[in-house]
Amino acid sequence: MPQAVDFNLSRLRDPALRPIGEKLRRGERLTEADGVTLFRSSDLLGVGSMADASNRARHGDQVTFAANQHINPTNICVLRKTCVFCGYARLPREAGAYRYSLEQVMAEAEQAANGITREFHIVGGLDMQAGLEYYTTMFRALKAKLPHVHIKALTAVEIAHIARIEKMSWAEVLIALREAGLDTMPGGGAETFSEAVRDEIADKKLGGADYIGVHRTAHTLGIRTNCTMLYGHVETIDDRMAHLKMLRDLQDETGGFLAYIPLAYHPDDNELGEKLGRKGTSSTGFDDLRNLAVGRLYLDNIEHIKSHWIMVTPFVTQTALHFGVNDIEGTVVREKIYHAVGATTPQGMTLPALLSLIRGAGKVPAERDSFYHVLRVFDAADDGVAEEAKQLAST
């Protein structure tokens, strides 16, 4: 919930932002209309300064990250022809289609055996041959071999897909996955909740209300999750605010969201990008920073706002640390989905590079676990810790 923030109103150049700044100072909750004002204001620095003040009141100068590894076990997807913003999915016999065997999953996970990786982030396509047994077998094997690694896996869309092909309820699927080793869920698959938008970009995909329903079910079962919004395609500002309100309302109800991550749409190598005549990222650094800042200010009940450097570049992520962001995507190792639609960022980042990125913004880096408990703080003055980070990254 919002808290009163000591903020200097003279930093706002846009008079329309002043009532919002006054609410921030009084600790009052923002309305959807306030969110629209934040999105439409040309005073990006004013919006960012309010988000930065709100973030500092919660987290000071500390920025967290996780030592994580992405595993994308299949790109085969029944929505290959309908999710027109995606360039990753393939039909079963299409060139480039793959589904990992258990041996392939374990081989890729082997990189975590050195003890550095603390989290697996596992998402993929809606594959008719990757049902409940496929994932429960995978999770049990990962936990048996690497019990120290947290499993954050399967979006709400994937959970609903498994439930549909297995003729089970969402709760039954989640319980079975939890018993096999699922710890938390990522927030992908939300896209933008507007029905009109979904009709244009993903007309067969799980709807916004059902996305919320799967996350509500997970929260009821004690499974914490993240949440997202895809922006920069055909959505309007009103669409964005309606989406954020649905997230905030569920968080008021359950308190189950750990973090919010706005995701920038990439138009390369997908049908929607061709239709819109776009190349390269369709969002701007201006819009990337604004989405993060609005998330911090409007989603007052979600503690952590995360920047995904794979999607918006390390440079924008570093700048975002002064626009309300307190958490950034971690080491990753190898990511496939966003790189399939034009992301040109590295597929992984070393620990020293992450520390340098955070310190370069004048912030204090801290490694966290998947529940945002700080495991260790990297003090720049502690040469021993810095040297340890270099040694770990090189193993």
C-alpha positions as CSV (number, residue, x, y, z in Angstrom):
1,M,0.0,0.0,0.0
2,P,1.2,3.6,-0.5
3,Q,3.3,5.4,2.1
4,A,3.9,9.0,2.5
5,V,7.0,10.0,0.6
6,D,9.1,13.1,1.1
7,F,9.1,14.6,-2.4
8,N,10.1,18.0,-3.6
9,L,7.2,19.2,-5.8
10,S,9.5,21.8,-7.5
11,R,11.0,19.0,-9.5
12,L,7.8,18.7,-11.6
13,R,7.7,20.8,-14.8
14,D,4.3,19.6,-15.8
15,P,1.5,21.3,-13.7
16,A,-0.7,18.3,-14.3
17,L,1.7,16.2,-12.3
18,R,1.5,18.3,-9.2
19,P,-1.7,16.8,-7.8
20,I,-0.1,13.4,-8.2
21,G,3.0,14.6,-6.4
22,E,0.8,15.9,-3.6
23,K,-0.9,12.5,-3.3
24,L,2.6,10.9,-3.1
25,R,3.5,13.2,-0.3
26,R,0.3,12.3,1.6
27,G,0.6,8.6,1.0
28,E,-2.6,8.4,-1.0
29,R,-3.4,5.8,-3.6
30,L,-3.4,6.9,-7.3
31,T,-6.4,6.5,-9.5
32,E,-6.6,5.2,-13.1
33,A,-7.0,8.8,-14.2
34,D,-3.7,9.6,-12.4
35,G,-2.0,6.7,-14.3
36,V,-3.3,8.1,-17.6
37,T,-1.8,11.5,-16.7
38,L,1.5,9.9,-15.9
39,F,1.6,8.1,-19.3
40,R,0.6,11.2,-21.2
41,S,2.8,13.8,-19.5
42,S,5.9,15.0,-21.5
43,D,7.7,15.5,-18.2
44,L,9.4,12.1,-18.1
45,L,12.0,13.3,-15.5
46,G,9.2,14.5,-13.3
47,V,7.4,11.1,-13.5
48,G,10.7,9.4,-12.9
49,S,11.6,11.5,-9.9
50,M,8.4,10.6,-8.2
51,A,8.9,6.9,-8.9
52,D,12.5,7.2,-7.7
53,A,11.4,8.9,-4.5
54,S,8.8,6.1,-3.9
55,N,11.4,3.4,-4.6
56,R,14.0,5.0,-2.3
57,A,11.4,5.2,0.5
58,R,11.0,1.4,0.2
59,H,14.4,0.1,-0.8
60,G,17.0,2.9,-0.4
61,D,19.8,2.5,-2.9
62,Q,19.8,-1.3,-2.9
63,V,19.2,-3.1,-6.2
64,T,18.7,-6.9,-6.2
65,F,19.2,-9.6,-8.8
66,A,19.0,-13.4,-8.9
67,A,21.6,-15.8,-10.2
68,N,19.2,-17.5,-12.5
69,Q,19.2,-19.7,-15.6
70,H,16.5,-19.8,-18.3
71,I,15.5,-23.1,-19.8
72,N,13.1,-23.1,-22.7
73,P,12.2,-26.9,-23.1
74,T,10.0,-26.6,-26.2
75,N,9.0,-24.1,-28.9
76,I,6.2,-26.3,-30.3
77,C,3.0,-24.4,-29.8
78,V,-0.6,-24.8,-30.8
79,L,-1.0,-21.0,-31.1
80,R,1.8,-20.7,-33.7
81,K,-0.6,-19.2,-36.2
82,T,-2.6,-17.0,-33.9
83,C,-0.1,-15.2,-31.6
84,V,1.1,-12.9,-34.3
85,F,3.6,-11.0,-32.0
86,C,5.6,-14.2,-31.4
87,G,8.6,-15.3,-33.5
88,Y,9.7,-18.2,-31.2
89,A,6.9,-20.8,-31.7
90,R,6.9,-23.6,-34.3
91,L,4.4,-26.2,-35.4
92,P,5.5,-29.8,-34.7
93,R,6.9,-30.5,-38.1
94,E,8.1,-27.0,-38.9
95,A,11.7,-26.2,-39.5
96,G,13.4,-25.3,-36.2
97,A,10.8,-27.1,-34.0
98,Y,12.2,-28.8,-30.9
99,R,11.2,-30.5,-27.7
100,Y,13.9,-31.3,-25.2
101,S,14.2,-34.8,-23.9
102,L,14.7,-35.2,-20.1
103,E,18.4,-35.9,-20.9
104,Q,18.6,-32.6,-22.8
105,V,17.0,-30.6,-20.0
106,M,19.4,-32.2,-17.5
107,A,22.4,-31.5,-19.7
108,E,21.4,-27.8,-20.0
109,A,20.8,-27.7,-16.2
110,E,24.2,-29.1,-15.6
111,Q,25.6,-25.6,-15.6
112,A,23.9,-25.1,-12.3
113,A,26.0,-27.8,-10.7
114,N,28.7,-25.3,-9.8
115,G,26.4,-23.8,-7.1
116,I,26.2,-20.4,-8.6
117,T,22.7,-20.7,-10.2
118,R,20.0,-20.5,-7.6
119,E,16.9,-20.4,-9.9
120,F,15.7,-22.1,-13.0
121,H,13.2,-20.0,-15.1
122,I,11.4,-22.6,-17.2
123,V,8.8,-21.5,-19.9
124,G,8.1,-22.7,-23.4
125,G,5.4,-23.3,-26.0
126,L,1.9,-24.9,-25.7
127,D,3.0,-28.3,-26.9
128,M,0.4,-31.1,-27.0
129,Q,3.1,-33.6,-26.2
130,A,4.4,-31.7,-23.2
131,G,1.6,-32.4,-20.6
132,L,1.6,-32.9,-16.9
133,E,3.9,-35.9,-16.9
134,Y,6.5,-34.2,-19.0
135,Y,6.8,-31.4,-16.5
136,T,6.4,-33.4,-13.3
137,T,9.1,-35.8,-14.4
138,M,11.4,-32.8,-15.4
139,F,10.9,-31.0,-12.0
140,R,11.4,-34.2,-10.0
141,A,14.7,-34.9,-11.8
142,L,15.9,-31.3,-11.4
143,K,15.1,-31.3,-7.7
144,A,16.8,-34.7,-7.2
145,K,20.0,-33.6,-8.8
146,L,20.0,-29.9,-7.9
147,P,17.9,-29.6,-4.7
148,H,19.4,-26.1,-4.0
149,V,17.9,-24.6,-7.2
150,H,14.5,-22.9,-7.0
151,I,12.1,-23.8,-9.9
152,K,10.1,-20.9,-11.2
153,A,8.2,-22.3,-14.1
154,L,5.2,-22.3,-16.4
155,T,3.1,-19.2,-17.2
156,A,-0.6,-19.1,-16.5
157,V,-1.1,-19.8,-20.2
158,E,0.9,-23.0,-19.9
159,I,-0.9,-24.1,-16.7
160,A,-4.3,-23.6,-18.5
161,H,-3.0,-25.5,-21.5
162,I,-1.9,-28.5,-19.4
163,A,-5.3,-28.4,-17.5
164,R,-7.1,-28.5,-20.8
165,I,-5.2,-31.4,-22.4
166,E,-5.3,-33.4,-19.1
167,K,-8.9,-32.6,-18.4
168,M,-8.0,-31.3,-15.0
169,S,-8.7,-28.1,-13.0
170,W,-6.1,-25.4,-12.7
171,A,-5.8,-26.2,-9.0
172,E,-5.2,-29.9,-9.7
173,V,-2.5,-29.2,-12.1
174,L,-0.8,-26.7,-9.8
175,I,-0.9,-29.1,-6.8
176,A,0.6,-31.9,-8.9
177,L,3.4,-29.5,-10.2
178,R,4.0,-28.2,-6.7
179,E,4.4,-31.8,-5.4
180,A,6.9,-32.4,-8.2
181,G,9.0,-29.4,-7.3
182,L,7.4,-26.2,-8.6
183,D,8.2,-23.3,-6.3
184,T,6.9,-20.2,-7.9
185,M,5.5,-19.1,-11.3
186,P,6.7,-16.4,-13.7
187,G,4.3,-13.7,-15.0
188,G,4.5,-14.2,-18.7
189,G,1.6,-14.7,-21.0
190,A,-0.4,-11.7,-19.7
191,E,0.3,-9.6,-22.9
192,T,-2.3,-6.8,-22.6
193,F,-5.7,-7.8,-21.1
194,S,-7.9,-5.8,-23.4
195,E,-10.2,-8.1,-25.4
196,A,-9.9,-5.9,-28.5
197,V,-6.1,-6.0,-28.3
198,R,-6.0,-9.7,-27.7
199,D,-8.3,-10.2,-30.7
200,E,-5.7,-8.5,-32.8
201,I,-2.5,-10.0,-31.5
202,A,-3.4,-13.3,-29.8
203,D,-7.1,-14.1,-30.4
204,K,-6.9,-17.8,-29.2
205,K,-4.7,-17.2,-26.2
206,L,-5.9,-17.4,-22.6
207,G,-8.0,-14.3,-21.8
208,G,-7.1,-11.7,-19.2
209,A,-9.8,-12.8,-16.8
210,D,-8.5,-16.4,-16.9
211,Y,-4.9,-15.2,-16.6
212,I,-6.0,-13.5,-13.4
213,G,-7.9,-16.7,-12.4
214,V,-4.9,-19.0,-12.7
215,H,-2.8,-16.6,-10.6
216,R,-5.6,-16.3,-8.1
217,T,-5.7,-20.1,-7.8
218,A,-1.9,-20.3,-7.4
219,H,-1.9,-17.6,-4.7
220,T,-4.7,-19.5,-2.9
221,L,-2.5,-22.6,-2.9
222,G,0.5,-20.6,-1.5
223,I,2.3,-20.4,-4.8
224,R,3.8,-16.9,-5.3
225,T,4.0,-15.5,-8.8
226,N,5.2,-12.5,-10.9
227,C,3.0,-10.4,-13.2
228,T,3.7,-8.6,-16.5
229,M,2.3,-6.4,-19.2
230,L,3.4,-6.4,-22.9
231,Y,3.5,-2.9,-24.3
232,G,4.5,-1.1,-27.4
233,H,2.3,-2.8,-30.0
234,V,-1.3,-1.8,-30.6
235,E,-2.5,-1.1,-27.1
236,T,-3.7,2.3,-25.9
237,I,-2.9,4.1,-22.7
238,D,-6.4,3.3,-21.4
239,D,-5.7,-0.4,-22.2
240,R,-2.5,-0.2,-20.2
241,M,-4.3,1.3,-17.2
242,A,-7.2,-1.2,-17.3
243,H,-4.5,-4.0,-17.3
244,L,-2.6,-2.5,-14.3
245,K,-5.9,-2.1,-12.4
246,M,-6.7,-5.8,-12.8
247,L,-3.2,-6.6,-11.4
248,R,-3.5,-4.2,-8.5
249,D,-7.0,-5.5,-7.7
250,L,-5.8,-9.1,-7.5
251,Q,-2.8,-8.1,-5.3
252,D,-5.3,-6.3,-3.0
253,E,-7.2,-9.6,-2.8
254,T,-4.4,-12.1,-2.4
255,G,-1.0,-10.4,-1.9
256,G,0.5,-13.2,-4.0
257,F,2.5,-11.2,-6.6
258,L,6.2,-10.9,-5.9
259,A,7.2,-8.5,-8.7
260,Y,5.8,-6.6,-11.7
261,I,7.8,-6.7,-15.0
262,P,6.7,-4.6,-18.0
263,L,7.8,-6.3,-21.2
264,A,8.7,-4.4,-24.4
265,Y,7.3,-5.8,-27.6
266,H,9.8,-6.6,-30.3
267,P,8.5,-6.5,-33.9
268,D,11.3,-8.3,-35.8
269,D,10.6,-11.8,-37.2
270,N,6.9,-11.9,-36.4
271,E,3.7,-11.3,-38.3
272,L,2.5,-8.4,-36.2
273,G,5.7,-6.5,-36.9
274,E,5.4,-7.0,-40.6
275,K,1.7,-5.9,-40.5
276,L,2.7,-2.7,-38.6
277,G,5.7,-2.1,-40.8
278,R,8.1,-1.9,-37.9
279,K,11.7,-3.0,-37.5
280,G,13.8,-3.0,-34.4
281,T,12.2,-2.4,-31.0
282,S,8.9,-0.6,-31.3
283,S,9.2,1.0,-27.9
284,T,11.5,3.8,-27.1
285,G,13.8,4.3,-24.1
286,F,11.4,7.1,-23.1
287,D,8.4,4.6,-23.1
288,D,10.5,1.9,-21.4
289,L,11.4,4.2,-18.5
290,R,7.8,5.5,-18.3
291,N,6.3,2.0,-18.0
292,L,8.6,1.1,-15.2
293,A,7.9,4.4,-13.4
294,V,4.2,4.2,-13.7
295,G,4.3,0.6,-12.5
296,R,6.1,1.8,-9.3
297,L,3.7,4.6,-8.7
298,Y,0.4,2.9,-9.5
299,L,1.1,-0.7,-8.3
300,D,1.7,0.5,-4.8
301,N,0.9,-3.0,-3.4
302,I,3.6,-4.8,-5.4
303,E,6.9,-4.4,-3.6
304,H,9.3,-5.1,-6.5
305,I,9.5,-3.5,-9.9
306,K,11.9,-5.3,-12.3
307,S,13.6,-4.3,-15.5
308,H,14.3,-7.0,-18.0
309,W,17.7,-6.0,-19.5
310,I,17.3,-8.7,-22.3
311,M,14.4,-6.8,-23.7
312,V,15.3,-3.1,-23.2
313,T,19.1,-3.3,-23.2
314,P,21.5,-3.0,-20.2
315,F,21.8,0.7,-20.8
316,V,18.1,1.4,-20.4
317,T,18.0,-1.0,-17.4
318,Q,20.8,0.9,-15.7
319,T,19.0,4.2,-16.3
320,A,15.8,2.7,-14.9
321,L,17.4,2.3,-11.5
322,H,16.5,6.0,-11.1
323,F,13.0,5.5,-12.4
324,G,11.5,3.3,-9.7
325,V,13.3,0.0,-10.4
326,N,14.7,-2.0,-7.5
327,D,15.3,-5.4,-9.2
328,I,16.8,-6.5,-12.5
329,E,16.9,-9.7,-14.5
330,G,19.8,-11.9,-13.4
331,T,22.5,-13.9,-15.1
332,V,20.1,-15.8,-17.3
333,V,22.8,-18.0,-19.1
334,R,20.9,-18.5,-22.3
335,E,17.5,-17.1,-23.3
336,K,15.7,-18.0,-26.5
337,I,12.2,-16.5,-26.7
338,Y,12.9,-12.7,-26.9
339,H,16.0,-13.3,-29.0
340,A,13.7,-15.1,-31.5
341,V,11.9,-11.8,-32.1
342,G,14.8,-9.5,-32.5
343,A,16.5,-8.9,-29.1
344,T,20.1,-8.2,-29.8
345,T,21.2,-8.1,-26.2
346,P,23.6,-10.8,-24.9
347,Q,21.9,-14.1,-23.9
348,G,23.6,-14.0,-20.5
349,M,25.4,-11.7,-18.2
350,T,28.3,-12.5,-15.9
351,L,28.2,-11.7,-12.3
352,P,30.9,-9.0,-12.5
353,A,29.0,-7.3,-15.4
354,L,25.8,-7.2,-13.3
355,L,27.7,-5.7,-10.4
356,S,29.3,-3.1,-12.7
357,L,25.9,-2.2,-14.2
358,I,24.3,-1.6,-10.8
359,R,27.3,0.2,-9.3
360,G,27.6,2.4,-12.4
361,A,24.2,3.8,-11.5
362,G,25.4,4.7,-8.0
363,K,23.4,1.8,-6.5
364,V,24.3,-1.1,-4.2
365,P,24.0,-4.6,-5.7
366,A,22.6,-7.4,-3.7
367,E,22.0,-11.0,-4.6
368,R,18.5,-12.3,-3.6
369,D,16.7,-15.6,-3.6
370,S,13.5,-16.1,-5.5
371,F,11.4,-14.8,-2.6
372,Y,13.4,-11.5,-2.5
373,H,15.3,-12.4,0.6
374,V,18.7,-10.8,0.4
375,L,21.5,-13.4,0.4
376,R,24.5,-11.1,0.3
377,V,25.3,-7.4,-0.4
378,F,28.3,-6.6,-2.6
379,D,30.1,-3.8,-1.0
380,A,32.4,-2.0,-3.5
381,A,34.9,-1.3,-0.7
382,D,35.2,-5.1,0.1
383,D,37.8,-6.3,-2.4
384,G,37.5,-9.8,-1.1
385,V,33.8,-10.0,-2.1
386,A,34.5,-8.4,-5.5
387,E,37.3,-10.9,-6.1
388,E,35.0,-13.8,-5.1
389,A,32.4,-12.6,-7.6
390,K,35.0,-12.7,-10.4
391,Q,36.1,-16.2,-9.4
392,L,32.6,-17.5,-9.2
393,A,31.8,-16.1,-12.7
394,S,34.8,-17.8,-14.2
395,T,34.0,-21.3,-12.9
